[in-house]
Amino acid sequence: MRPISIYIIKTLVFCVLFGAPTFAQNDSIPKTNKETDTLKTQLKYGLRVGADLGRIVASFIDDDFTGFEIMGDYRITRKWFIAGEFGVQEQTSVEDFLNVTAKGTYFKAGADYNAYDNWYGMDNMIYGGFRIAGSTFSQTLNSYTVYNQDQYWTPQFTSDSPIESSGLNALWVEFIAGIKAEVLNNLFLGANLQFKYMVSQSHPDQFDNLYIPGFNKVYESSNFGFGFGYNISYLIPLYKKDK
């Protein structure tokens, strides 16, 4: 029995000397859970303001157009933003028998939904949204020609005396789709397409609207319109939230 007792004592001494450090090392390893394994992302909440680059460029290269548009959005949830635009435009439309200048302001208000799931550290947007928009403007008939079918015997009547109709207004709804990419910290470049439907508009006394600021070209046989834009914007961060 004595050899067995000595074997047991040796076994206990080995466990104490070599097993205790092993247990100590296992106790020092932190336990993992979902909170430590999950990489948290903080989203920036703030006001993003910018301008339409297309209208600025067109004002320099197109003699018939002058205008600008400023825009802004504000994040209210992880995916939803309230958004709006304000602009000033002057557009001269030249047709076969008409030369008309539309001049006025417009305002759009609505919301955007970001359908893009960003990777860690990114804050880009692929979005869709809607706007309720309105414009107040004037139309100036710069010149016009009265078409006469009997042109051989009677010359066509042409007038170059401007006729202005002011106090006009229009209301439409707009659906928008676009992208915004963060090219530098808080600086975004974007592009969008706009699909518009005219709800109501007031007309000058002697002719129809050819162009409405904010809505763009008006088609006589349709209430639909289209537009596009290229923009640059900057985000003013106010606070952050975990994604």
C-alpha positions as CSV (number, residue, x, y, z in Angstrom):
1,M,0.0,0.0,0.0
2,R,2.9,2.3,0.6
3,P,4.0,2.7,-3.0
4,I,0.4,3.6,-3.9
5,S,0.3,6.3,-1.2
6,I,3.6,7.8,-2.5
7,Y,2.2,7.8,-6.1
8,I,-0.9,9.7,-5.0
9,I,1.1,12.3,-3.1
10,K,3.4,12.8,-6.1
11,T,0.3,13.2,-8.3
12,L,-1.2,15.9,-6.0
13,V,2.1,17.8,-5.8
14,F,2.3,17.8,-9.7
15,C,-1.2,19.2,-10.0
16,V,-0.6,21.9,-7.5
17,L,2.7,23.0,-9.0
18,F,1.8,22.8,-12.7
19,G,-2.0,22.9,-12.8
20,A,-2.4,26.1,-10.7
21,P,-0.6,28.4,-13.2
22,T,-2.8,26.9,-16.0
23,F,-6.0,27.6,-14.1
24,A,-4.7,31.2,-13.4
25,Q,-4.1,31.7,-17.1
26,N,-7.5,30.5,-18.0
27,D,-9.1,32.9,-15.4
28,S,-7.2,35.8,-17.0
29,I,-8.7,35.3,-20.5
30,P,-11.7,37.7,-20.9
31,K,-15.0,36.1,-21.7
32,T,-16.4,37.1,-25.0
33,N,-20.0,38.1,-25.7
34,K,-22.0,39.9,-28.4
35,E,-21.1,43.3,-27.1
36,T,-17.3,42.7,-27.3
37,D,-17.5,40.8,-30.6
38,T,-19.7,43.4,-32.3
39,L,-18.0,46.4,-33.8
40,K,-20.2,49.4,-33.0
41,T,-20.6,52.1,-35.6
42,Q,-21.6,55.7,-34.7
43,L,-23.7,57.6,-37.2
44,K,-23.4,61.4,-37.6
45,Y,-26.6,63.4,-37.0
46,G,-26.6,67.0,-38.3
47,L,-27.5,69.5,-41.0
48,R,-26.1,68.9,-44.5
49,V,-26.2,72.0,-46.8
50,G,-25.2,72.4,-50.3
51,A,-25.8,73.7,-53.8
52,D,-26.7,72.5,-57.3
53,L,-23.5,72.5,-59.4
54,G,-25.4,72.1,-62.7
55,R,-27.4,75.3,-62.3
56,I,-24.2,77.3,-61.4
57,V,-22.4,76.0,-64.5
58,A,-25.4,76.6,-66.7
59,S,-25.6,80.2,-65.6
60,F,-22.1,80.7,-67.0
61,I,-22.4,78.8,-70.3
62,D,-26.1,79.3,-71.3
63,D,-27.1,82.8,-72.2
64,D,-30.8,81.9,-71.8
65,F,-30.5,80.7,-68.2
66,T,-29.6,82.2,-64.9
67,G,-30.2,80.7,-61.5
68,F,-29.0,78.8,-58.4
69,E,-30.4,76.2,-56.0
70,I,-29.5,75.6,-52.3
71,M,-30.4,72.4,-50.6
72,G,-30.3,70.8,-47.2
73,D,-31.3,67.6,-45.3
74,Y,-31.3,66.5,-41.7
75,R,-31.1,62.9,-40.4
76,I,-34.0,62.0,-38.1
77,T,-33.4,58.2,-38.0
78,R,-30.8,55.8,-39.3
79,K,-32.5,55.7,-42.7
80,W,-34.8,58.7,-42.9
81,F,-33.9,62.4,-43.7
82,I,-36.1,65.4,-43.9
83,A,-35.0,67.4,-47.0
84,G,-35.7,70.5,-49.0
85,E,-34.5,72.8,-51.8
86,F,-34.9,76.6,-52.5
87,G,-34.0,78.1,-55.8
88,V,-34.1,81.2,-58.1
89,Q,-34.3,80.9,-61.9
90,E,-34.7,82.9,-65.0
91,Q,-35.2,81.0,-68.3
92,T,-35.8,82.4,-71.8
93,S,-37.6,80.0,-74.1
94,V,-37.4,80.6,-77.8
95,E,-40.0,79.0,-80.0
96,D,-41.0,79.4,-83.6
97,F,-43.5,82.2,-82.9
98,L,-42.7,83.1,-79.2
99,N,-39.9,84.4,-77.1
100,V,-40.8,84.2,-73.4
101,T,-38.8,84.8,-70.2
102,A,-40.0,83.0,-67.0
103,K,-38.5,84.4,-63.8
104,G,-39.2,83.4,-60.2
105,T,-38.5,81.4,-57.1
106,Y,-39.4,77.9,-55.9
107,F,-39.4,75.8,-52.7
108,K,-39.5,72.1,-52.2
109,A,-40.0,70.1,-48.9
110,G,-40.1,66.4,-48.2
111,A,-38.1,63.4,-47.1
112,D,-35.5,61.0,-48.3
113,Y,-34.9,57.3,-47.5
114,N,-31.4,55.8,-47.7
115,A,-31.6,52.3,-49.1
116,Y,-27.8,51.7,-48.9
117,D,-26.2,49.8,-46.0
118,N,-22.9,51.4,-45.4
119,W,-19.7,49.5,-44.4
120,Y,-17.9,50.5,-41.2
121,G,-16.9,54.1,-41.3
122,M,-18.9,55.0,-44.4
123,D,-21.8,57.4,-44.7
124,N,-22.9,57.2,-48.3
125,M,-26.5,57.3,-49.7
126,I,-28.4,55.6,-52.4
127,Y,-31.8,57.2,-51.8
128,G,-35.3,57.8,-52.9
129,G,-37.7,60.4,-51.8
130,F,-40.6,62.8,-52.4
131,R,-41.2,66.5,-52.5
132,I,-44.1,68.9,-52.3
133,A,-43.1,71.9,-54.4
134,G,-44.4,75.3,-55.3
135,S,-43.3,78.3,-57.4
136,T,-44.2,81.9,-57.7
137,F,-43.1,83.5,-61.0
138,S,-43.7,85.9,-63.8
139,Q,-43.9,85.4,-67.6
140,T,-42.7,88.1,-70.0
141,L,-43.7,87.8,-73.6
142,N,-40.6,89.4,-75.2
143,S,-41.8,89.0,-78.8
144,Y,-44.4,87.1,-80.8
145,T,-45.5,86.5,-84.4
146,V,-49.2,86.0,-85.4
147,Y,-49.2,83.1,-87.9
148,N,-51.1,83.9,-91.1
149,Q,-51.9,81.0,-93.5
150,D,-52.2,83.5,-96.4
151,Q,-48.5,84.6,-96.2
152,Y,-48.2,85.5,-99.9
153,W,-50.6,88.4,-99.9
154,T,-50.5,89.4,-96.2
155,P,-47.3,89.7,-94.2
156,Q,-47.2,88.1,-90.8
157,F,-47.7,90.4,-87.8
158,T,-44.7,90.5,-85.4
159,S,-44.5,92.5,-82.1
160,D,-41.4,93.2,-80.1
161,S,-43.2,95.1,-77.3
162,P,-42.8,93.1,-74.0
163,I,-46.0,92.0,-72.2
164,E,-45.4,90.9,-68.6
165,S,-47.8,88.7,-66.5
166,S,-46.8,88.6,-62.8
167,G,-48.2,87.0,-59.7
168,L,-48.3,83.5,-61.3
169,N,-47.9,80.3,-59.2
170,A,-47.7,76.5,-59.6
171,L,-47.9,73.5,-57.3
172,W,-46.6,70.0,-58.1
173,V,-45.4,66.8,-56.5
174,E,-42.0,65.3,-57.2
175,F,-40.3,61.9,-56.7
176,I,-36.5,61.9,-56.6
177,A,-33.8,59.2,-56.7
178,G,-30.1,59.8,-56.3
179,I,-26.8,59.1,-54.7
180,K,-24.5,61.0,-52.3
181,A,-20.9,59.9,-51.8
182,E,-18.6,61.2,-49.1
183,V,-15.4,62.1,-51.0
184,L,-13.7,63.8,-48.0
185,N,-14.6,64.0,-44.3
186,N,-18.2,65.4,-44.2
187,L,-18.0,66.6,-47.9
188,F,-20.4,64.9,-50.3
189,L,-20.8,64.9,-54.1
190,G,-24.1,63.7,-55.5
191,A,-26.5,63.4,-58.5
192,N,-30.2,62.9,-58.8
193,L,-33.1,62.4,-61.1
194,Q,-36.5,64.0,-60.6
195,F,-39.9,62.9,-61.8
196,K,-42.6,65.6,-61.5
197,Y,-46.4,65.8,-61.7
198,M,-48.1,69.2,-62.0
199,V,-51.1,69.6,-59.7
200,S,-52.1,73.2,-60.6
201,Q,-50.7,76.2,-62.4
202,S,-51.9,79.7,-63.3
203,H,-51.5,80.9,-66.9
204,P,-50.7,84.3,-68.5
205,D,-53.6,85.9,-70.3
206,Q,-52.5,85.5,-73.9
207,F,-50.4,82.3,-73.9
208,D,-49.5,79.2,-72.0
209,N,-46.5,78.6,-69.7
210,L,-43.5,77.2,-71.5
211,Y,-41.2,77.0,-68.5
212,I,-41.8,77.2,-64.7
213,P,-38.9,77.8,-62.3
214,G,-38.3,74.6,-60.3
215,F,-40.5,72.5,-62.5
216,N,-38.6,73.2,-65.7
217,K,-40.1,72.8,-69.2
218,V,-43.9,72.5,-69.4
219,Y,-45.5,70.3,-72.0
220,E,-48.9,71.4,-73.3
221,S,-50.3,67.9,-73.6
222,S,-49.0,66.5,-70.3
223,N,-48.8,67.3,-66.6
224,F,-45.5,65.3,-66.3
225,G,-42.0,66.8,-66.1
226,F,-38.5,65.7,-65.5
227,G,-35.3,67.1,-64.1
228,F,-31.8,66.2,-62.9
229,G,-29.1,67.7,-60.7
230,Y,-25.5,67.5,-59.6
231,N,-24.7,68.8,-56.2
232,I,-22.0,69.3,-53.6
233,S,-22.8,69.5,-49.9
234,Y,-21.2,69.6,-46.5
235,L,-22.4,67.9,-43.3
236,I,-22.4,69.9,-40.1
237,P,-22.3,67.2,-37.4
238,L,-24.3,68.0,-34.2
239,Y,-24.1,64.6,-32.4
240,K,-23.6,60.9,-32.9
241,K,-25.6,57.8,-32.2
242,D,-24.7,54.1,-32.2
243,K,-25.9,52.4,-35.4
